Amino acid sequence: MRERTRLYVLIAAQFVVMLDTAVLNVALPTIGRALSMDPVATAWLLNAYFLVFGGCLLVAGRAADVFGRRRMFLIGAALMVAGAAIGLTSSTAATLIAARLVQAPGAAALSPAAMSMILASTDGQARARAMSAWGAASTVGGATGVAVGGLVTAALGWPAIFGLTGGVAALVLAFGFWLLPAGGPGPRRPFDGPGATLVTAAAFAIAFAVLSVPQQGWLSAPVLTAAVCSVILVGLLVIRERRAPDPLFPGTVMGSARVAVTLVVNLLGGAARIASFVLVAFLLQRVLRMEPGPAGMAMLPSSLIGFAVSVAVLPKLLARFGPERVVTAGCVSLTAAHLIFAAAAPGSSYAVQVLPGLALAAAGVALSFTPTTLILAREVSRRDAGVGSGLASASAQLGGMFGIAVFGAVDAAATATTGSAAGVSAAFIVAAAFAAGAGVLMVVQLRWDRRAIRVEHEIPASLLDRPARQAAAQ
């Protein structure tokens, strides 16, 4: 019973991270008006959070492996509570942005620490069931954040959003302190400080470049400078990791083609999944002319369906078909959903045009997110579960940021020439292309795996037969 309760605490941690990530989206216009923020400042209220969150995920995952997962879990939850307290009492744009800058590293520490505790303590079907519940928490947390953010803002005002996330984070902190085992960091291991600095700087540079695109443009000086810096930093990181005695990323990760393909799939999938939240909100409000409150309620079926698929369907599919095939099915579902959304027009019926897309999108998110994490978890040892968790979260997060930048650019370009509805439709078509690309890559990976298995079975037999043939010839 106590083990199950601990699992619930770890799953609740992911729920509050995703809730905190999404809850502010619908309230942004209201916050901007209340604090007299211009559009650029309002956008950076979100961007500042994603910049720090995405930049800290990888190093926070490794820190959990080295310094202790429970310790990083509690530090992360405490920072989220502290940031929520600052946000609840904020009266200026500066203090509100400061609140998000405190919450972001907290979320970056909490999520990989919780995931790594699940990965390090489970195997086989138990791991598949636990990670399916984890995926359900991610889906429900994100969808609930979008829905509840609008309702809470309308009923109680935008500061109440921070009271909501802070209250849930405080419960996670209290139960985590009480229930999670107080084991130490394990065998003493050096922490690769230079590698951590380089990976954090590279992640910040990449995130800044992507997040700056909507305001600055793809070829602007800030975006190009950040992009060049990110390439240089990644190159220095690779050199450092090859020479470090205890590198930030284990050799099984740095030299694995499967890990590389899975990370690209997760990046493309992250972009496609974020469209299921952000672009659907645009569709409901800009194309179907819904107010924020009703639009939030209209997205609730996505949360319910995603939860049901994650908990009831996903573990069975993983057991029967394996994570690679399940990811492929999820990408097909996301592609179909985005194409349905792209066909919506002013006056379209919610029940006919939107609800089927929401069902497919919810299933696609559930089937594509968790299995990619399981694939990555297979490639790292239990002692490196934190960095594996960080890689899974960071690649999905970077994909989401990249998707928002690309979809925003496509939306703006199409809206300028053909109108708002066409802009949203064009963005959905690009999102469908991202999902399809991820699916194709996973199919290619499956073919490589089959070929490798055939070679593995054929070569030993031939080597064993060679001495017999040579003896017969003599």
C-alpha positions in Angstrom: 0.0 0.0 0.0 2.8 2.4 0.9 4.6 1.7 -2.4 1.4 2.5 -4.4 1.0 5.7 -2.4 4.6 6.7 -3.2 3.8 6.1 -6.9 0.8 8.4 -6.6 3.0 11.1 -5.2 5.4 10.8 -8.1 2.6 10.9 -10.6 1.1 13.9 -8.9 4.4 15.7 -9.2 4.2 15.4 -13.0 0.6 16.5 -12.9 1.5 19.7 -11.1 4.5 20.4 -13.5 2.2 20.1 -16.5 -0.5 22.1 -14.8 1.9 24.8 -14.0 3.3 24.8 -17.6 -0.2 25.3 -19.2 -2.3 27.1 -16.6 -1.2 30.6 -17.5 -1.8 30.4 -21.2 -5.5 31.3 -21.3 -5.1 34.0 -18.6 -2.3 35.9 -20.5 -4.6 38.5 -22.1 -6.2 39.3 -18.7 -2.8 39.5 -17.0 -1.5 41.8 -19.7 -4.4 44.2 -19.3 -4.2 44.1 -15.5 -0.5 44.9 -15.3 -0.3 47.1 -18.4 2.1 44.8 -20.2 2.8 45.3 -23.9 2.5 42.2 -26.2 6.3 41.6 -26.1 6.4 41.6 -22.3 3.3 39.4 -22.2 4.9 36.9 -24.5 8.1 36.8 -22.4 6.1 36.0 -19.3 5.7 32.6 -21.0 9.0 32.5 -22.7 11.0 33.2 -19.5 9.5 30.2 -17.9 10.1 27.9 -20.9 13.6 29.2 -21.4 14.7 28.3 -17.8 12.6 25.1 -17.7 14.1 23.8 -20.9 17.6 25.0 -20.1 17.7 23.2 -16.7 16.1 19.9 -17.5 19.2 18.0 -18.5 21.5 19.1 -15.7 18.7 18.6 -13.2 18.3 15.0 -14.3 22.0 14.3 -13.8 21.9 16.1 -10.5 19.2 13.7 -9.3 21.5 10.8 -10.2 24.5 12.3 -8.4 23.1 14.2 -5.4 19.9 12.1 -4.7 16.5 11.9 -6.4 14.5 12.5 -3.2 16.6 15.6 -2.5 16.1 17.1 -5.9 12.4 16.2 -5.8 11.9 18.1 -2.6 14.0 21.1 -3.8 11.9 21.2 -7.0 8.6 21.1 -5.2 9.8 23.7 -2.7 10.8 26.1 -5.5 7.4 25.7 -7.1 5.7 26.6 -3.9 7.9 29.6 -3.4 7.3 30.8 -6.9 3.6 30.4 -6.6 3.7 32.5 -3.3 5.5 35.3 -5.2 3.0 35.1 -8.1 0.0 35.2 -5.8 1.1 38.5 -4.3 2.5 40.0 -7.5 1.3 43.5 -8.5 3.9 44.3 -11.2 5.1 42.6 -14.4 8.6 42.3 -12.9 7.6 40.4 -9.8 5.3 38.1 -11.9 8.1 37.2 -14.2 10.3 36.7 -11.2 7.7 34.3 -9.8 7.9 32.2 -13.0 11.7 32.3 -13.0 11.5 30.7 -9.5 8.9 28.1 -10.6 10.7 27.1 -13.8 13.9 25.5 -12.2 11.6 23.9 -9.6 9.6 22.2 -12.3 12.9 21.3 -14.1 14.2 19.6 -10.9 10.9 18.0 -9.9 9.9 16.2 -13.2 13.1 14.2 -14.0 13.6 13.4 -10.3 10.1 11.9 -10.1 10.4 10.1 -13.4 13.8 8.7 -12.5 12.5 7.3 -9.3 9.9 5.4 -11.2 12.3 4.1 -13.8 14.9 3.1 -11.2 12.4 1.1 -9.1 10.3 -0.7 -11.8 10.9 -3.1 -14.7 8.8 -4.8 -17.4 5.1 -4.6 -17.1 5.2 -2.7 -13.8 7.3 0.0 -15.4 4.9 0.1 -18.4 1.9 0.5 -16.1 3.6 3.2 -13.9 4.8 5.2 -16.9 1.3 4.9 -18.5 -0.1 6.5 -15.4 2.7 9.1 -15.6 1.7 9.9 -19.2 -1.9 10.2 -18.1 -0.8 12.8 -15.5 1.0 14.7 -18.2 -2.0 14.7 -20.5 -4.5 15.5 -17.8 -2.3 18.2 -16.2 -1.8 20.0 -19.5 -5.4 19.9 -20.5 -6.6 20.7 -17.0 -4.3 23.7 -17.0 -5.8 25.1 -20.2 -9.4 24.5 -19.0 -9.1 25.5 -15.4 -6.9 28.5 -16.1 -9.7 30.2 -17.9 -12.3 29.3 -15.4 -10.3 30.3 -12.3 -9.3 33.6 -14.0 -13.0 34.4 -14.8 -14.3 33.5 -11.4 -11.5 34.5 -9.0 -9.0 36.6 -10.9 -5.6 35.7 -12.3 -3.7 35.6 -9.0 -5.8 32.6 -7.9 -4.0 30.6 -10.6 -0.9 30.7 -8.5 -2.9 29.7 -5.4 -4.0 26.7 -7.3 -0.6 25.5 -8.5 1.0 26.4 -5.2 -1.5 24.4 -3.3 -1.0 21.3 -5.3 2.8 21.7 -5.2 2.6 22.1 -1.4 0.7 18.8 -1.1 3.3 17.1 -3.4 6.1 18.5 -1.2 4.5 17.4 2.1 3.6 13.9 0.9 7.0 13.6 -0.8 8.8 14.5 2.4 6.7 12.0 4.4 6.6 9.0 2.0 9.6 9.0 -0.3 12.5 6.9 1.0 15.3 9.0 2.5 18.1 7.1 0.7 21.3 9.0 -0.1 22.7 9.7 -3.5 24.2 6.2 -3.8 27.8 5.5 -4.6 29.9 8.6 -4.6 30.3 10.0 -8.2 31.9 13.1 -9.4 29.6 15.7 -10.9 30.7 16.9 -14.4 30.6 20.7 -13.7 32.1 21.8 -17.0 29.7 19.4 -18.9 26.8 20.7 -16.9 27.7 24.3 -17.6 28.0 23.6 -21.3 24.8 21.6 -21.7 22.8 24.3 -19.7 24.3 27.1 -21.8 23.6 25.2 -25.0 20.0 24.5 -23.9 19.5 28.2 -23.0 20.9 29.3 -26.4 18.7 26.9 -28.3 15.6 27.8 -26.3 16.3 31.5 -26.6 16.7 31.3 -30.4 13.5 29.3 -30.8 11.5 31.5 -28.4 12.7 34.7 -30.0 11.5 33.8 -33.5 7.8 35.0 -33.1 8.9 38.6 -32.1 12.3 38.9 -33.9 12.0 36.7 -37.1 14.0 33.7 -38.2 16.9 35.8 -39.8 17.1 38.5 -37.1 20.4 39.1 -35.3 19.4 37.8 -31.9 18.1 34.5 -33.4 21.1 34.0 -35.6 23.5 34.8 -32.8 21.8 32.4 -30.4 21.8 29.7 -33.1 25.5 30.1 -33.8 26.3 30.1 -30.1 24.2 26.9 -29.6 26.1 25.1 -32.4 29.5 26.1 -30.9 28.4 25.1 -27.4 27.0 21.7 -28.5 30.4 21.1 -30.3 32.3 21.9 -27.1 29.9 19.7 -25.1 30.6 16.7 -27.4 34.4 17.2 -27.0 34.1 17.6 -23.2 31.9 14.5 -22.9 34.3 12.3 -24.9 37.2 13.3 -22.6 35.5 13.5 -19.2 36.2 10.6 -16.7 32.6 10.5 -15.6 30.7 12.3 -18.3 27.3 13.9 -17.9 25.9 11.6 -20.5 26.9 7.9 -20.4 28.6 6.4 -23.5 25.6 4.3 -24.2 23.7 7.5 -24.8 26.3 9.5 -26.7 27.1 6.8 -29.2 23.7 5.3 -29.8 21.9 5.7 -33.1 18.7 4.5 -31.5 18.9 7.2 -28.8 19.5 9.8 -31.5 16.5 8.7 -33.6 14.3 8.5 -30.5 15.3 12.0 -29.5 14.4 13.4 -32.9 11.1 11.5 -32.8 10.4 13.0 -29.4 11.3 16.5 -30.6 9.0 16.2 -33.6 6.4 14.6 -31.5 6.7 17.3 -28.9 5.9 19.9 -31.6 2.9 17.9 -32.8 1.6 17.4 -29.2 1.9 21.0 -28.3 -0.4 21.8 -31.2 -3.1 19.7 -29.6 -3.2 22.3 -26.8 -2.1 25.6 -28.2 -3.5 25.5 -31.7 -6.8 23.9 -30.6 -7.2 26.9 -28.2 -6.7 29.2 -31.3 -9.2 27.1 -33.3 -11.9 27.4 -30.6 -11.4 31.1 -29.9 -10.4 32.6 -33.3 -12.2 30.3 -35.7 -15.3 29.1 -33.8 -15.5 32.4 -31.8 -15.7 30.8 -28.3 -15.0 32.8 -25.2 -12.0 31.6 -23.0 -14.3 29.9 -20.4 -16.4 27.9 -22.8 -13.2 27.2 -24.9 -11.6 25.7 -21.8 -14.6 23.5 -21.1 -14.7 22.4 -24.8 -11.2 21.0 -24.3 -12.0 18.9 -21.3 -13.0 15.8 -23.3 -9.4 15.7 -24.5 -8.3 15.4 -20.9 -10.7 12.6 -20.1 -10.0 10.6 -23.3 -6.2 11.0 -22.8 -6.5 9.7 -19.2 -8.6 6.7 -20.3 -6.2 5.8 -23.1 -3.1 6.1 -20.9 -4.5 4.1 -18.0 -6.7 1.5 -19.7 -5.3 1.0 -23.2 -1.6 2.0 -23.3 -0.2 -0.7 -20.9 -1.9 -3.5 -23.0 -0.6 -2.1 -26.3 2.9 -1.8 -24.9 2.8 -5.4 -23.7 1.6 -6.7 -27.0 3.3 -4.6 -29.6 6.3 -2.9 -27.9 6.9 0.9 -27.5 8.2 1.5 -31.1 5.0 0.3 -32.7 2.8 2.2 -30.2 4.7 5.4 -30.9 4.1 4.9 -34.6 0.3 4.5 -33.9 0.3 7.6 -31.8 1.9 9.6 -34.6 -0.6 8.4 -37.1 -3.4 9.4 -34.7 -1.9 12.9 -34.2 -1.5 13.3 -37.9 -5.2 12.4 -38.5 -6.3 14.7 -35.7 -4.4 17.7 -37.0 -5.8 17.2 -40.5 -9.3 17.1 -39.1 -8.7 20.4 -37.3 -7.2 21.9 -40.4 -10.5 21.4 -42.2 -12.5 23.3 -39.6 -13.9 26.7 -40.7 -16.1 29.5 -39.1 -19.5 27.9 -38.4 -18.2 24.4 -38.2 -19.9 22.1 -35.7 -18.0 21.3 -32.5 -19.5 17.8 -32.3 -18.7 17.0 -35.9 -15.5 18.8 -36.7 -13.7 19.3 -33.3 -14.7 16.5 -31.0 -13.4 13.7 -33.2 -10.1 15.6 -33.6 -9.9 16.0 -29.9 -10.4 12.2 -29.4 -7.7 11.4 -31.9 -5.3 14.0 -30.6 -5.7 12.8 -27.0 -5.1 9.2 -28.0 -2.1 10.4 -30.1 -0.5 12.3 -27.2 -1.0 9.3 -24.9 0.4 6.8 -27.3 3.4 8.9 -28.5 4.8 10.5 -25.3 5.3 7.7 -22.7 6.6 5.0 -25.1 9.4 7.3 -26.3 10.5 7.6 -22.6 10.5 3.9 -22.2 12.7 3.5 -25.3 15.2 5.9 -23.9 15.0 4.2 -20.5 16.1 0.9 -22.0 19.3 2.6 -23.2 20.5 3.8 -19.8 21.3 2.0 -16.6 19.3 2.5 -13.3 22.1 4.6 -11.9 21.7 7.0 -14.9 17.9 7.1 -14.8 17.9 10.8 -14.0 19.8 11.8 -17.1 17.6 9.5 -19.2 14.5 11.2 -17.8 16.1 14.6 -18.4 16.8 13.7 -22.1 13.2 12.6 -22.6 11.7 15.7 -21.0 14.1 18.1 -22.6 13.7 16.8 -26.1 9.9 16.9 -25.8 10.1 20.4 -24.3 12.4 21.7 -27.0 10.1 20.2 -29.6 7.2 22.0 -28.0 9.0 25.4 -28.1 10.1 24.8 -31.7 6.6 23.9 -32.6 5.2 27.1 -31.1 7.7 29.2 -33.0 7.0 27.4 -36.4 3.3 27.4 -35.9 3.3 31.0 -34.9 5.3 32.0 -38.0 3.1 29.9 -40.4 -0.1 31.3 -38.7 1.1 34.9 -39.0 2.1 34.5 -42.7 -1.1 32.8 -43.7 -3.3 35.1 -41.7 -1.7 38.2 -43.3 -2.7 37.0 -46.7 -5.8 34.9 -46.4 -7.4 35.5 -42.9 -7.3 34.2 -39.4 -9.1 30.9 -40.1 -6.6 30.1 -42.9 -3.7 30.8 -40.6 -4.8 28.3 -38.0 -5.5 25.8 -40.7 -2.1 26.2 -42.2 -0.5 25.8 -38.8 -2.4 22.5 -38.2 -1.2 21.2 -41.6 2.4 21.8 -40.5 1.7 20.1 -37.2 0.4 17.1 -39.1 3.6 17.0 -41.1 5.7 17.0 -37.9 3.6 14.1 -36.5 3.9 12.1 -39.8 7.7 12.7 -39.9 8.0 11.3 -36.4 6.0 8.3 -37.4 8.2 7.7 -40.5 11.4 7.9 -38.4 10.1 5.3 -35.9 9.2 3.0 -38.8 12.7 3.4 -40.1 14.0 2.5 -36.6 11.9 -0.6 -36.5 13.3 -1.7 -39.9 16.9 -1.1 -38.6 16.1 -3.2 -35.5 14.8 -6.1 -37.5 17.8 -6.0 -39.8 20.2 -5.9 -36.8 18.4 -8.9 -35.2 18.8 -10.9 -38.4 22.5 -10.1 -38.7 23.0 -10.9 -35.0 21.5 -14.4 -35.5 23.2 -15.0 -38.8 26.8 -14.0 -38.0 27.5 -16.2 -35.0 26.3 -19.3 -36.9 28.6 -18.6 -39.8 31.5 -18.1 -37.5 30.8 -21.3 -35.7 30.6 -23.3 -38.9 33.8 -21.9 -40.4 36.3 -24.1 -38.3 34.3 -27.2 -39.3 34.4 -26.3 -43.0 38.1 -25.6 -42.8 38.7 -29.0 -41.1 36.7 -30.8 -43.7 38.6 -29.1 -46.5 41.9 -30.2 -45.0 
